[in-house]
Amino acid sequence: MSTQKFNSHQITQAMQSIKGWALEPDEAFMNKQWQFDSFKTAMEFIAKVAEIAEHQNHHPEFLSVYRKMRVRLSTHDASGLTQKDFDLAAAIDGLIESQFNHRI
C-alpha cells in the first residue's frame, strides 16, 4: 500500500469511492461516526476494526462515547491522507454492512 500523501485532486476523487466519510478542513484527516444499539456493540466494533487495522498495518483514531463511535483516519508517516486511509475506510464500511448494519 502506498504511503505517498494524496494531493487535493486525488483526495476529491478518492472520497467519491466511499460513502459518509467527512473530509476535515485541513484535508489531512477524514472521519465517520456511527451510533450503535448498545455500548457492548460499540466495543465489539472497535475490536473488529482493530483486527482489520492490524492486518493492514494502519491504525485509526477512535473516539467512543457510550454508544457513539467516531473513527478518524490519516497516515501519520505521510502527514496526510494516502491510499492506506481509503483502503481502511472501505474495509470498515464493509464490516458495518456485513456485521453491524442491523445494530446501528
C-alpha positions in Angstrom: 0.0 0.0 0.0 1.2 3.4 -0.9 2.2 5.9 1.8 2.5 8.8 -0.6 0.4 11.7 0.5 -2.5 12.5 -1.8 -3.0 15.9 -3.2 -6.4 17.7 -3.1 -7.4 16.4 -6.5 -6.6 12.8 -5.5 -8.4 13.2 -2.3 -11.5 14.5 -4.0 -11.5 11.6 -6.4 -10.9 9.0 -3.6 -13.7 10.5 -1.4 -16.2 9.6 -4.2 -15.3 5.9 -3.7 -16.5 5.9 0.0 -19.8 7.0 1.4 -20.5 9.0 4.6 -16.9 9.8 5.4 -16.2 13.5 6.1 -13.0 15.2 5.0 -11.7 17.6 7.6 -10.9 21.1 6.6 -7.1 20.6 6.5 -7.5 17.6 4.2 -5.1 15.7 6.5 -7.9 13.6 8.1 -11.2 12.1 7.4 -13.7 10.7 9.8 -17.0 8.9 10.1 -19.3 8.2 13.0 -22.0 5.7 14.0 -24.4 5.2 16.9 -24.8 1.6 17.8 -27.6 -0.1 19.7 -25.5 -0.6 22.8 -22.2 0.2 24.4 -21.3 -3.5 24.0 -21.9 -3.4 20.3 -19.7 -0.3 20.0 -16.9 -2.1 21.8 -17.3 -5.1 19.5 -17.0 -2.7 16.6 -13.7 -1.3 17.9 -12.3 -4.8 18.4 -13.2 -5.8 14.8 -11.8 -2.6 13.3 -8.6 -3.2 15.3 -8.2 -6.6 13.7 -8.6 -5.2 10.2 -6.3 -2.3 11.0 -3.6 -4.6 12.4 -3.8 -6.8 9.3 -3.4 -3.7 7.1 -0.7 -2.2 9.4 -2.6 1.0 9.6 -4.1 2.2 12.8 -7.1 4.7 13.2 -8.0 7.0 15.9 -11.1 6.0 17.9 -13.5 8.2 19.9 -16.0 6.3 21.9 -18.8 8.0 23.9 -21.2 5.3 25.2 -22.9 4.1 22.0 -21.4 6.6 19.7 -18.3 5.8 17.8 -16.1 8.0 15.6 -13.2 6.7 13.6 -10.6 9.2 12.3 -8.1 8.3 9.6 -4.8 9.7 8.4 -1.4 8.3 7.5 0.8 9.9 10.2 4.1 8.9 8.3 2.9 10.9 5.3 1.3 13.7 7.3 -2.0 13.3 5.4 -4.3 11.0 3.6 -3.0 8.2 1.5 -4.3 5.1 -0.2 -4.0 3.3 3.1 -6.7 5.5 4.6 -9.2 4.9 1.8 -8.5 1.1 1.8 -9.2 1.0 5.6 -12.3 3.2 5.2 -13.7 0.8 2.6 -12.9 -2.2 4.9 -14.6 -0.5 7.8 -17.7 0.2 5.6 -17.7 -3.4 4.6 -17.6 -4.5 8.2 -20.5 -2.3 9.1 -22.5 -3.6 6.1 -21.8 -7.3 6.9 -21.9 -7.4 10.7 -23.2 -4.2 12.3 -25.7 -2.6 10.0 -28.7 -4.1 11.9 -27.2 -2.9 15.2 -27.0 0.8 14.4 
